[in-house]
């Protein structure tokens, strides 16, 4: 307790110091910079006025000796003369247009001659003799007007525009003098309400961060024994697992200020701005210590500086170098802790991960079934639920979901309940929300012609029957031919019974079988195929390719990895990894292509044989699906067993279809004829 009081006293004193210093100088204006800034812009303004004066008041005037000027009067070239105290100015007639020219005569004055006057009483007599018009200006008047027009007026205009522009910039949030200031969001101690109790499903990560909280609360407990707390903690995990939430919970539990900034906020188009922001961030953090600095998506800032690394640039490297220097510049007793988060740990610079910087890495992984249930309990605290809702069942239905996905499911379920006019959320709302998150928004109003609808029904039934008779496949939870999401005309929802972390070769082949079941059913029933299986074929091909190149499951390259994947992206893998490096020859590439085709053809023939054997079942279930559009897990199980727990009209539909040997013989004939054209 004494230590805590001492720390609070230091923070109070520091706040007073910050307040006084803020009153003394403007933010964004470094000491000694204001004078240099003003003097520089005064010089720039003077130069601008000079150019402005030169181009605006420039005239085609020729300065000649007095004798030459007098000769031009005598020859009649000069027709008008202005006399003042400093110069005689003579104006000639405009150049006449050519007789054959279609243009009108020019109204622009001709050449203007100037000369310094001398004492010559006969000059005015010469002007009268030649009929030259002459006039005199008041002594000194032209000098004042010239000074006003040439210097004071342009200078006043420049000052006016400068003050207007600066007042707009200084009065807005886009302060042109604050490029070097950091963009961190600062949350004062006590304002963070997040606690460890608000974080679930990542118990191991929370246990690792308890020491950080304890150090910020009781630093003397570690310093007395000579121990050192890690300077930096790197939170690594897929998107949506709660890395930012954990960082806020640490700051909330420790009751210290929290600086939050994204890695992309450091780098700008101006060279040196990123390094200046790093310095400013650490300066503010030291003044507020003990505190926490949280840098989200640090891979945008801390990518490896290795030669030839894709995406490298000098500005980012300068910013990273400054961050490394700042992390070396404070000791473990300063009360300054750096937390950072990324889902691409392998692209980070090794210097950033060495001991003394981010020397502790905490994995924030996807939650298991128990973790998902705990997360659901937190998100449903303020949700009015029907007593029949079983959160453990919902947790089993959401394998692979992260905290953000589960929060979305809970919110969608609440919205669906309100849309249905209910006061409480039922389990059916949760199931509908899960399907919406997985498959997309249901499009009940999309009109599909009967032919295509029948193809979709047969296609999805082929998936479901193949899954039902493949021992390694996940059980079927739902079959639907209601369009959803981006172009999906139907879907077969499969859910594993438990969390899985390994997949055997048999299970991979089973996945390929289920994916090919849709097209095999189409060909078996209609003797033709459609484009509806394009996504299934792409996924099946990718699995077969991974079996050969990544998993060493081919006869020729057994236990050999032919591809090196270095993306390090923790999260959903793309079908085509741009970071994958091929480590094989063209001959090996041909073998891979041939083996992929062999696997796909072999599994496709296996599925065709299976569905041929179950042809009656395929006709029966596709007819029911075509009529009802949705078949739930329990109904599907009854249909597989040949049960009769179906409406009478459906039994009649099935009987009629079986009598015709094929579902919808008329539609089938028209499709066949269309495909033959």
C-alpha positions, 0 to 999 in steps of 0.5 A: 500500500505505501508503494501504491500511494507513492506512485499516485503521488508521483502521478499527481505531481506529473499531472500538475507539471504537464498542466503548467507546461501545456500553459506555457507552450502551444502543442505541436510547436517545439521550443525555439521553433516559432521564431525560425518558423516566422523569419523563414516565412517572412523571407519567403513572402518578400521573395514572392512580393518581388516576383509579384512586383516584377511580373505585374508591373513589368513594361516594355521600356527602353532607357536611352541617352538624352541625345537619342531621345531628342533625335527621336522627337525630331524625326517624329517617332515619339508622339507623346512625352510625359515629364516628371522630376526623374525621367522623360518618358516618350511614347511612339505610335502603334505599329500599323497593320499590313495592308493585306492583313485581315486583322484590325490595327493594333491598339497597343502602344508602341515602344516606350523610351525613357531618358534622364533629363538635362538642362535644355530650355530649347526642348519644349520649343522642339516639342511644340515645333513637332506637334508632340503632346506633352504633360508634366506630373506633380513632383513626388506624387509618382514616387509615392504611388509607385511605392504603394503599388509596387511594394505595400499593396502586394505585401499587404495582399500576401499578409492577408492570404497568409493570415487567412490560411494559417487561421484555418489550419490552426483552428482545425484538427489538421494542424500542419505543425503536428506531423511529428506528433503521435496519433495514440489514443490515450485512456486515463487510469480509471476510465478503462472498465475492462477486466479479466472477468470480461475475457474468456476462452483464453485462460492460458494467455490470461495467466501469462499476463497476470504477472504484468498486472502484478508488476504494475501494481507492486513493482517493489515485489520484483525489484527487491528480489532482483527479478525483471519483468518483460519489457514487451509482450507480443500477443499472437493469434488469429483475428478476432480472438481477443488480443486487443481486449486482453490488452485493455483488461491488463490496463484496467486491472492495473489501473494505469494509463493506456496508450493505443496506436496502430502500427500503420499510424506511425508511417506517413509519406513524409520522411522522418515523420514515423520516427518522430512519432515514436519518440513523441509516443515514448516521451509521453508514456514516460511522463505518465509512467507507470502505463501501458503502450499497446501497438495493434497490428505491429506487423505493419511497422515491424516487418523484417528488414532483410534484403529483398523483403517484399514491401520494404521501404526506407521510411518504415525501416527508419521508424522501426529503428527508432522503435528498437532504440526506444525499447532499449532506452528504458529499463524494466523498473520504469513502469513502462510496459509495451504490448503488441498484437499481430497475426503474422509473427513470422514477418517481424524483424528478428531484432524486435523479438530478441530478449530485452524487447518483445521477449515474451510471446503469448499465443491467443488461440481460438477457443475450444468448446468449453471456452466458447461456452464461457464466451457465450455466457459473457455475451449473453449477460444482458440478453433475455433468453428463453430458459430452454436455450442450451449454451453448451449445445450452441458452443458445440455447433460453432467449432472454429468460431472466435470471440468476435464470431460468437459476439456476432452470433449473439447479436444476430440472434437477438435481432432475429428474435426482435424481428419475429416479435418475441420478447426472449431469444430462443434456441432457434434464433441462435441456430439461425444466427449461426447459419447466417454467419456461416452461409450468409443472408437468406434470400427467400425472394430470389426466384429460381426456375423449376429446372435449376431448383431441381438441379440444386436439390439433387446436388445438395442431396448428393453431398448429404448422402455421400457424407452420411455413408462416409465414415470419416465425414462430419455429420449433416446438420441441415440441407437447404436449397434456399439461396444464401450469401454471394451466389450460393443457391443451396448448401449442406451444413456439416458440423463436427461432434468435437474440436479437431486438431489433426486430420488423417489421410482417410478424413482428407479423402472423405472431404474430397468425396463429400465435395464431389458428391454434388456433381456426381449426383447431377451426372447420375440423375440428369446425365449432364453436369452444371457450373454449380459444382465449380467451388466444390471442384476448386476445394477438392483440387486444393485438398488433393494438391496439399496432400501431395505438396504439403503433407507428403501423402503421395507414393513417389514423394511420401514424407516429403514437403514440396512447398514452403509456406512462409506467410505465417498468417494465423487465421483462415487460409486462402485457397491460393497462398501467394507466399508459398514457395515452390521447391520442385522442378517442372518434371515434378510439377507434371507428376503433381498435376497427374497425381491430383487428376488421378486422386480426383478421378478415383474419388469421383468414381467411388462417389458415383458407385456409392450414389448408384447404389443409393439411387432410390435414397437419392430420389426420395430425399431430393424429392422431399428437399424440393418440396420442403426446401429445408431438411433438418438433421432429425428429418434427414436421419428418418429419411435415411432409415426409410421412416414414414414420419412425413406429411401425407402430401410428401409421401404422395410426391415421393411415390409419384417420383419413384413411379417415374423412376426419376424425380421430375421426368419432364424437367429432366427431359427438357434439360437433356434436350437443351444440353444436346443442342 
